[in-house]
Amino acid sequence: MNWESVSFDWNQVRAFLATAEEGSFSGAARVLGTTQPTVGRQVSALEDSLSVTLFERSVRGLTLTAAGNDLLDHARTMGEGAMSISLVAARQSQEVTGEVTITATHLLSAAVLPTILEPLRDLAPGVRLRIICTNDLKSLIQRDADIAIRNVRPDRYELFARRVGHFRGNLYASTAYLDRVGRPRSPREVADHTFVGSPDPERLLAPLRDRGIPVRAESFVMSSDSGIVVWELVKQGYGISILPETICEPERGIEKVLPGFSALEFPIWLVTHRELQTSPRIRIVFDQLARGLRGVMASPGANSVAPKTRTT
């Protein structure tokens, strides 16, 4: 369907967007400050006006249809546009200033955030950013940070989460390492190599074994809780690791270990406290992070399908 040719009722689109992000009519109603029947009617009215089904209803809840997925990105763009209008108005009445704290993994903080946050210097020059590099799931409930980038959706009502896409992870090693020990020709041969990674390799063993790589915990000969350190260990030729394709593909001297190996998917969620959603400085940073991360993940080698694995 050509969505651009359809005349939208913004309230219906807003109800659809909130339902898609919250996963239920009741969750959307809490976010929008209305009632569950109202949200349900607005979504049904949007479906009628488009002559499509956006959600499959079942006893297990709501599931986005293919048409719903097609509309979702457009709805998010409209939502960000509406927020931009309100932020412009806010900047005209009062300067958007203050500190915003973001928490993300070491590798994401170093390799991705500096690029995608650059537009904020023009959008909101009065906003100061503080980045907390950690692999821990920092608690937004205790206000340890204003915005968190995570690989899992939080289950606390006090938190608002938006899935912005996913990174692909794959098996990478340095060319020097593969020249020295040989290039594996099959998943089974990969298990005979040495690995570097996090101090808790157990969470990666099952996904690898599911893909025919019977790797053991003992195969991880070096580890660190810092993604930057793991990245440097790989570049120095200590072994194989699972790393984001979007970071590894452009790097000279780094190779995908098995070119045909199916990637592991790491969903990316932006999370903030519900009470902070109305803060102009929080929303302008939140929306820029969403735009920037989607842009990075839309680049070549940034998307695929696989099990959800916690890294953030």
Backbone hydrogen bonds in HBPLUS format (Angstrom, degrees):
<---DONOR---> <-ACCEPTOR-->    atom                        ^
c    i                          cat <-CA-CA->   ^        H-A-AA   ^      H-
h    n   atom  resd res      DA  || num        DHA   H-A  angle D-A-AA Bond
n    s   type  num  typ     dist DA aas  dist angle  dist       angle   num
A0005-SER N   A0002-ASN O   3.08 MM   3  5.76 157.5  2.13 117.8 124.1     1
A0006-VAL N   A0003-TRP O   3.06 MM   3  5.47 168.3  2.07 118.1 121.6     2
A0012-GLN N   A0009-ASP O   2.96 MM   3  5.41 125.4  2.27 110.5 124.2     3
A0013-VAL N   A0009-ASP O   3.06 MM   4  6.41 158.4  2.11 153.8 160.6     4
A0014-ARG N   A0010-TRP O   2.76 MM   4  5.93 159.6  1.80 154.6 160.6     5
A0015-ALA N   A0011-ASN O   3.04 MM   4  6.18 149.5  2.13 136.9 144.5     6
A0016-PHE N   A0012-GLN O   2.95 MM   4  6.24 155.1  2.01 146.3 153.2     7
A0017-LEU N   A0013-VAL O   2.85 MM   4  6.10 163.6  1.88 154.6 158.7     8
A0018-ALA N   A0014-ARG O   2.98 MM   4  6.12 166.9  2.00 148.6 152.0     9
A0019-THR N   A0015-ALA O   3.00 MM   4  6.07 154.6  2.06 142.6 149.9    10
A0020-ALA N   A0016-PHE O   2.90 MM   4  6.12 159.7  1.94 152.5 157.9    11
A0021-GLU N   A0017-LEU O   3.02 MM   4  6.21 156.7  2.07 149.7 155.7    12
A0022-GLU N   A0018-ALA O   2.86 MM   4  5.90 149.7  1.95 145.0 153.4    13
A0023-GLY N   A0019-THR O   2.72 MM   4  5.46 141.1  1.87 141.4 150.6    14
A0028-ALA N   A0024-SER O   3.10 MM   4  6.27 156.9  2.15 139.9 146.3    15
A0029-ALA N   A0025-PHE O   2.88 MM   4  6.08 151.6  1.96 145.2 153.3    16
A0030-ARG N   A0026-SER O   3.10 MM   4  6.42 151.1  2.19 145.7 152.2    17
A0031-VAL N   A0027-GLY O   3.16 MM   4  6.46 158.6  2.21 147.5 152.8    18
A0032-LEU N   A0028-ALA O   2.90 MM   4  6.10 159.4  1.95 153.4 159.2    19
A0033-GLY N   A0029-ALA O   2.85 MM   4  5.71 119.5  2.22 138.9 152.3    20
A0034-THR N   A0029-ALA O   3.00 MM   5  4.92 157.6  2.05 138.5 143.6    21
A0039-VAL N   A0035-THR O   3.13 MM   4  6.48 161.1  2.17 154.6 159.0    22
A0040-GLY N   A0036-GLN O   2.97 MM   4  6.19 165.9  1.99 156.7 160.8    23
A0041-ARG N   A0037-PRO O   2.90 MM   4  6.11 155.9  1.96 147.5 153.6    24
A0042-GLN N   A0038-THR O   2.97 MM   4  6.22 158.2  2.02 149.6 155.6    25
A0043-VAL N   A0039-VAL O   2.95 MM   4  6.21 162.7  1.98 157.4 161.4    26
A0044-SER N   A0040-GLY O   2.98 MM   4  6.13 161.4  2.01 146.5 152.1    27
A0045-ALA N   A0041-ARG O   2.84 MM   4  6.01 151.8  1.92 146.3 154.4    28
A0046-LEU N   A0042-GLN O   3.00 MM   4  6.25 149.7  2.09 142.7 150.5    29
A0047-GLU N   A0043-VAL O   2.94 MM   4  6.25 157.4  1.99 150.0 156.3    30
A0048-ASP N   A0044-SER O   2.90 MM   4  6.17 153.9  1.97 146.0 153.2    31
A0049-SER N   A0045-ALA O   2.94 MM   4  6.17 157.2  1.99 146.4 152.3    32
A0050-LEU N   A0046-LEU O   2.99 MM   4  6.17 144.2  2.12 145.9 155.1    33
A0051-SER N   A0047-GLU O   2.77 MM   4  5.68 121.6  2.11 138.2 153.9    34
A0052-VAL N   A0047-GLU O   3.17 MM   5  5.28 149.9  2.26 140.6 146.8    35
A0065-THR N   A0054-LEU O   3.02 MM  11  5.38 164.6  2.05 131.0 131.9    36
A0056-GLU N   A0063-THR O   2.73 MM   7  5.08 166.7  1.74 152.0 154.8    37
A0063-THR N   A0056-GLU O   3.06 MM   7  5.08 144.2  2.19 136.6 146.7    38
A0058-SER N   A0061-GLY O   3.06 MM   3  5.25 139.3  2.23 141.0 152.8    39
A0061-GLY N   A0058-SER O   2.98 MM   3  5.25 160.7  2.02 109.4 115.7    40
A0069-ASN N   A0065-THR O   2.91 MM   4  6.25 154.8  1.97 151.1 157.1    41
A0070-ASP N   A0066-ALA O   2.99 MM   4  6.25 152.1  2.07 144.5 152.3    42
A0071-LEU N   A0067-ALA O   3.04 MM   4  6.29 148.9  2.14 143.5 151.2    43
A0072-LEU N   A0068-GLY O   2.99 MM   4  6.07 136.0  2.19 142.3 154.2    44
A0075-ALA N   A0071-LEU O   2.87 MM   4  6.11 157.3  1.92 158.2 165.9    45
A0076-ARG N   A0072-LEU O   2.88 MM   4  6.17 155.0  1.95 153.0 159.9    46
A0077-THR N   A0073-ASP O   2.97 MM   4  6.21 154.2  2.04 145.2 152.2    47
A0078-MET N   A0074-HIS O   2.96 MM   4  6.28 156.1  2.01 147.9 154.2    48
A0079-GLY N   A0075-ALA O   2.86 MM   4  6.12 153.8  1.93 146.3 154.1    49
A0080-GLU N   A0076-ARG O   2.85 MM   4  6.10 158.5  1.90 152.4 157.5    50
A0081-GLY N   A0077-THR O   2.90 MM   4  6.10 148.4  2.00 142.6 152.1    51
A0082-ALA N   A0078-MET O   2.88 MM   4  6.17 154.9  1.94 148.4 154.7    52
A0083-MET N   A0079-GLY O   2.95 MM   4  6.20 155.2  2.01 144.6 151.6    53
A0084-SER N   A0080-GLU O   2.83 MM   4  6.02 148.7  1.93 142.0 151.0    54
A0085-ILE N   A0081-GLY O   3.04 MM   4  6.34 150.1  2.13 145.7 152.8    55
A0086-SER N   A0082-ALA O   3.14 MM   4  6.49 158.9  2.18 146.0 151.0    56
A0087-LEU N   A0083-MET O   2.83 MM   4  6.08 148.4  1.93 147.4 157.2    57
A0088-VAL N   A0084-SER O   2.86 MM   4  6.10 151.1  1.95 146.5 153.8    58
A0089-ALA N   A0085-ILE O   3.04 MM   4  6.36 159.0  2.09 147.4 152.7    59
A0090-ALA N   A0086-SER O   2.85 MM   4  6.09 149.9  1.94 139.9 149.1    60
A0091-ARG N   A0087-LEU O   2.82 MM   4  6.07 152.4  1.90 147.8 154.6    61
A0092-GLN N   A0088-VAL O   3.02 MM   4  6.29 137.8  2.21 140.8 152.2    62
A0092-GLN N   A0089-ALA O   3.17 MM   3  5.10 126.4  2.47  91.3 105.4    63
A0093-SER N   A0089-ALA O   3.12 MM   4  6.43 139.5  2.29 142.5 152.7    64
A0093-SER N   A0090-ALA O   3.19 MM   3  5.20 127.7  2.48  93.3 106.5    65
A0094-GLN N   A0090-ALA O   2.73 MM   4  5.81 151.4  1.81 151.4 160.3    66
A0098-GLY N   A0126-GLY O   3.29 MM  28  6.63 138.8  2.47 146.0 134.5    67
A0128-ARG N   A0098-GLY O   2.84 MM  30  5.96 162.6  1.87 140.2 146.1    68
A0100-VAL N   A0128-ARG O   2.79 MM  28  6.20 151.4  1.87 164.8 173.2    69
A0130-ARG N   A0100-VAL O   2.96 MM  30  6.23 154.9  2.02 151.7 152.1    70
A0146-ASP N   A0101-THR O   2.95 MM  45  5.12 141.4  2.10 123.4 135.4    71
A0147-ILE N   A0101-THR O   3.02 MM  46  6.39 154.9  2.09 161.5 167.1    72
A0102-ILE N   A0130-ARG O   2.83 MM  28  6.22 158.3  1.88 158.5 165.9    73
A0132-ILE N   A0102-ILE O   2.74 MM  30  6.09 166.0  1.76 162.4 167.4    74
A0103-THR N   A0147-ILE O   2.92 MM  44  6.44 150.1  2.01 153.1 162.9    75
A0149-ILE N   A0103-THR O   2.98 MM  46  6.33 154.7  2.05 168.5 176.7    76
A0104-ALA N   A0132-ILE O   3.20 MM  28  6.58 153.4  2.27 157.8 163.4    77
A0134-THR N   A0104-ALA O   2.89 MM  30  5.95 165.7  1.91 150.7 154.4    78
A0109-SER N   A0105-THR O   2.89 MM   4  5.93 159.6  1.93 149.8 156.2    79
A0110-ALA N   A0106-HIS O   3.01 MM   4  6.19 149.9  2.10 146.7 154.2    80
A0111-ALA N   A0107-LEU O   2.84 MM   4  5.79 164.0  1.87 153.6 158.4    81
A0112-VAL N   A0108-LEU O   3.03 MM   4  5.20 153.5  2.10 132.9 138.2    82
A0113-LEU N   A0108-LEU O   3.11 MM   5  6.43 164.4  2.14 161.1 165.1    83
A0115-THR N   A0112-VAL O   3.14 MM   3  5.78 133.3  2.37 117.4 128.0    84
A0116-ILE N   A0112-VAL O   3.28 MM   4  6.55 168.1  2.29 158.0 161.1    85
A0117-LEU N   A0113-LEU O   2.99 MM   4  5.78 146.1  2.11 157.7 161.9    86
A0118-GLU N   A0115-THR O   3.44 MM   3  5.62 158.5  2.49 103.7 109.7    87
A0120-LEU N   A0117-LEU O   3.05 MM   3  5.71 152.5  2.13 119.9 127.8    88
A0121-ARG N   A0118-GLU O   3.15 MM   3  6.01 162.3  2.18 127.0 130.4    89
A0122-ASP N   A0119-PRO O   3.10 MM   3  5.66 143.6  2.24 112.3 120.9    90
A0123-LEU N   A0119-PRO O   3.02 MM   4  6.26 164.6  2.05 150.6 155.6    91
A0124-ALA N   A0120-LEU O   2.83 MM   4  5.40 165.7  1.85 138.6 143.6    92
A0127-VAL N   A0124-ALA O   3.02 MM   3  5.63 169.6  2.03 122.9 126.1    93
A0138-LYS N   A0136-ASP O   3.04 MM   2  5.60 120.1  2.41 107.8  91.4    94
A0144-ASP N   A0139-SER O   3.21 MM   5  5.89 165.5  2.23 158.6 157.8    95
A0143-ARG N   A0140-LEU O   2.90 MM   3  4.60 155.9  1.96  99.7 106.2    96
A0148-ALA N   A0271-VAL O   2.87 MM 123  5.10 159.4  1.91 145.4 151.9    97
A0271-VAL N   A0148-ALA O   2.90 MM 123  5.10 157.8  1.95 153.1 157.3    98
A0150-ARG N   A0269-TRP O   2.89 MM 119  5.13 166.0  1.90 150.3 154.7    99
A0269-TRP N   A0150-ARG O   2.74 MM 119  5.13 165.1  1.77 155.8 158.1   100
A0159-LEU N   A0156-ARG O   3.13 MM   3  5.69 162.9  2.16 115.9 121.3   101
A0274-ARG N   A0158-GLU O   2.84 MM 116  5.73 178.6  1.85 157.2 156.8   102
A0160-PHE N   A0272-THR O   2.74 MM 112  5.41 171.7  1.74 169.8 172.6   103
A0272-THR N   A0160-PHE O   2.93 MM 112  5.41 155.7  1.99 152.5 160.6   104
A0162-ARG N   A0270-LEU O   2.84 MM 108  5.24 154.1  1.90 148.8 157.7   105
A0270-LEU N   A0162-ARG O   2.88 MM 108  5.24 168.6  1.90 148.2 149.8   106
A0164-VAL N   A0268-ILE O   3.00 MM 104  5.90 156.9  2.05 155.9 163.4   107
A0268-ILE N   A0165-GLY O   2.86 MM 103  5.56 164.9  1.88 146.3 142.8   108
A0167-PHE N   A0266-PHE O   2.94 MM  99  5.14 155.7  2.00 145.6 142.3   109
A0266-PHE N   A0167-PHE O   2.82 MM  99  5.14 166.4  1.84 161.1 161.8   110
A0245-GLU N   A0168-ARG O   2.79 MM  77  5.73 161.9  1.83 155.1 158.6   111
A0169-GLY N   A0264-LEU O   2.69 MM  95  4.95 165.4  1.72 152.8 157.6   112
A0264-LEU N   A0169-GLY O   2.85 MM  95  4.95 164.3  1.88 146.9 150.6   113
A0170-ASN N   A0243-LEU O   2.99 MM  73  5.71 156.0  2.05 149.0 151.1   114
A0243-LEU N   A0170-ASN O   3.01 MM  73  5.71 152.4  2.09 158.5 157.8   115
A0257-VAL N   A0171-LEU O   2.89 MM  86  5.55 164.2  1.91 136.2 141.6   116
A0172-TYR N   A0241-SER O   2.90 MM  69  5.63 166.4  1.92 163.4 167.0   117
A0241-SER N   A0172-TYR O   3.04 MM  69  5.63 153.5  2.11 152.3 160.7   118
A0173-ALA N   A0255-GLU O   3.04 MM  82  5.61 153.4  2.11 153.8 162.2   119
A0255-GLU N   A0173-ALA O   2.82 MM  82  5.61 174.7  1.82 176.2 174.5   120
A0178-LEU N   A0174-SER O   3.11 MM   4  6.45 166.2  2.12 154.9 157.5   121
A0175-THR N   A0253-GLY O   2.86 MM  78  5.23 159.0  1.91 131.9 134.7   122
A0179-ASP N   A0175-THR O   2.81 MM   4  5.96 152.5  1.88 150.3 158.6   123
A0180-ARG N   A0176-ALA O   3.03 MM   4  6.14 144.0  2.16 139.3 148.6   124
A0180-ARG N   A0177-TYR O   3.09 MM   3  5.10 121.1  2.45  93.2 108.1   125
A0181-VAL N   A0177-TYR O   2.96 MM   4  6.24 160.2  2.00 157.6 161.7   126
A0182-GLY N   A0178-LEU O   2.79 MM   4  4.96 139.2  1.96 130.7 139.4   127
A0189-GLU N   A0186-SER O   3.10 MM   3  5.35 123.2  2.44 102.8 116.1   128
A0190-VAL N   A0186-SER O   3.29 MM   4  6.67 138.4  2.47 144.7 156.1   129
A0190-VAL N   A0187-PRO O   3.11 MM   3  5.16 130.9  2.36  96.7 110.1   130
A0191-ALA N   A0188-ARG O   3.29 MM   3  5.69 137.7  2.48 104.6 113.7   131
A0192-ASP N   A0189-GLU O   3.11 MM   3  5.54 155.9  2.17 109.5 116.7   132
A0193-HIS N   A0190-VAL O   3.02 MM   3  5.59 167.3  2.04 121.7 124.9   133
A0240-ILE N   A0194-THR O   2.90 MM  46  6.27 166.0  1.92 142.1 142.4   134
A0195-PHE N   A0219-SER O   2.83 MM  24  5.67 163.6  1.85 147.5 143.9   135
A0221-VAL N   A0195-PHE O   2.89 MM  26  6.07 131.9  2.12 156.2 162.5   136
A0196-VAL N   A0240-ILE O   2.83 MM  44  5.97 153.9  1.90 152.9 154.8   137
A0197-GLY N   A0222-MET O   3.17 MM  25  6.76 148.3  2.28 142.7 151.7   138
A0224-SER N   A0197-GLY O   2.93 MM  27  6.38 143.2  2.07 148.6 160.4   139
A0204-LEU N   A0201-PRO O   2.91 MM   3  5.55 157.2  1.97 121.5 128.7   140
A0205-LEU N   A0202-GLU O   3.21 MM   3  5.25 145.5  2.34 100.1 109.7   141
A0208-LEU N   A0204-LEU O   3.25 MM   4  6.37 158.8  2.29 148.3 154.3   142
A0209-ARG N   A0205-LEU O   2.84 MM   4  6.02 161.4  1.87 155.0 160.9   143
A0210-ASP N   A0206-ALA O   2.84 MM   4  6.01 152.8  1.91 153.5 161.1   144
A0211-ARG N   A0208-LEU O   2.98 MM   3  5.18 139.7  2.15 100.2 112.2   145
A0213-ILE N   A0208-LEU O   2.95 MM   5  5.22 158.0  2.00 138.1 136.9   146
A0212-GLY N   A0209-ARG O   2.96 MM   3  5.01 156.7  2.01 112.4 112.4   147
A0215-VAL N   A0213-ILE O   2.75 MM   2  5.54 142.2  1.89 103.0  93.2   148
A0219-SER N   A0216-ARG O   2.92 MM   3  5.38 156.6  1.98 112.2 119.9   149
A0220-PHE N   A0217-ALA O   3.17 MM   3  5.83 163.9  2.20 116.7 121.1   150
A0230-VAL N   A0226-SER O   3.15 MM   4  6.52 162.8  2.18 151.6 156.0   151
A0231-TRP N   A0227-GLY O   2.91 MM   4  6.06 157.9  1.96 144.9 151.1   152
A0232-GLU N   A0228-ILE O   3.02 MM   4  6.29 153.5  2.09 144.9 151.5   153
A0233-LEU N   A0229-VAL O   2.89 MM   4  6.18 151.9  1.97 150.6 159.0   154
A0234-VAL N   A0230-VAL O   2.96 MM   4  6.26 153.7  2.03 151.3 157.8   155
A0235-LYS N   A0231-TRP O   3.03 MM   4  6.32 161.2  2.07 146.4 151.5   156
A0236-GLN N   A0232-GLU O   2.92 MM   4  6.09 142.0  2.06 142.8 153.0   157
A0238-TYR N   A0233-LEU O   3.10 MM   5  5.65 171.0  2.11 157.8 156.5   158
A0237-GLY N   A0234-VAL O   3.00 MM   3  5.23 160.2  2.04 108.1 114.2   159
A0247-ILE N   A0244-PRO O   3.23 MM   3  5.53 145.3  2.35 104.1 113.2   160
A0248-CYS N   A0244-PRO O   3.08 MM   4  6.32 161.8  2.11 151.6 157.2   161
A0249-GLU N   A0245-GLU O   2.88 MM   4  5.56 172.1  1.89 152.2 154.4   162
A0251-GLU N   A0248-CYS O   3.02 MM   3  5.29 146.6  2.13 110.9 121.2   163
A0261-PHE N   A0258-LEU O   2.93 MM   3  5.27 168.9  1.94 125.2 127.1   164
A0276-LEU N   A0273-HIS O   2.86 MM   3  5.40 149.0  1.95 115.5 125.2   165
A0277-GLN N   A0274-ARG O   3.19 MM   3  5.52 164.1  2.22 111.3 116.1   166
A0279-SER N   A0276-LEU O   3.02 MM   3  5.34 161.8  2.06 113.3 119.1   167
A0283-ARG N   A0279-SER O   2.93 MM   4  6.13 169.9  1.94 165.2 168.0   168
A0284-ILE N   A0280-PRO O   2.98 MM   4  6.04 158.2  2.02 148.2 153.7   169
A0285-VAL N   A0281-ARG O   3.35 MM   4  6.39 153.8  2.43 134.5 140.5   170
A0286-PHE N   A0282-ILE O   2.82 MM   4  5.96 164.7  1.84 154.3 159.6   171
A0287-ASP N   A0283-ARG O   2.86 MM   4  5.90 168.8  1.88 149.4 152.2   172
A0288-GLN N   A0284-ILE O   3.18 MM   4  6.17 148.4  2.29 130.5 138.9   173
A0289-LEU N   A0285-VAL O   2.91 MM   4  6.10 157.6  1.96 152.5 158.6   174
A0290-ALA N   A0286-PHE O   3.00 MM   4  6.30 154.1  2.07 145.2 152.6   175
A0291-ARG N   A0287-ASP O   2.96 MM   4  6.21 163.6  1.99 147.2 151.1   176
A0292-GLY N   A0288-GLN O   2.84 MM   4  5.94 167.7  1.86 151.2 155.4   177
A0293-LEU N   A0289-LEU O   2.84 MM   4  5.87 166.7  1.86 151.6 155.4   178
A0294-ARG N   A0290-ALA O   3.06 MM   4  6.10 160.1  2.10 144.9 150.6   179
A0295-GLY N   A0291-ARG O   3.00 MM   4  6.19 150.0  2.09 144.2 152.7   180
A0296-VAL N   A0292-GLY O   2.98 MM   4  6.29 155.7  2.04 148.7 154.8   181
A0297-MET N   A0293-LEU O   2.91 MM   4  6.09 163.6  1.94 151.3 155.9   182
A0298-ALA N   A0294-ARG O   2.93 MM   4  5.97 128.4  2.20 137.0 149.6   183
A0299-SER N   A0296-VAL O   3.20 MM   3  5.41 157.2  2.25 104.0 110.9   184
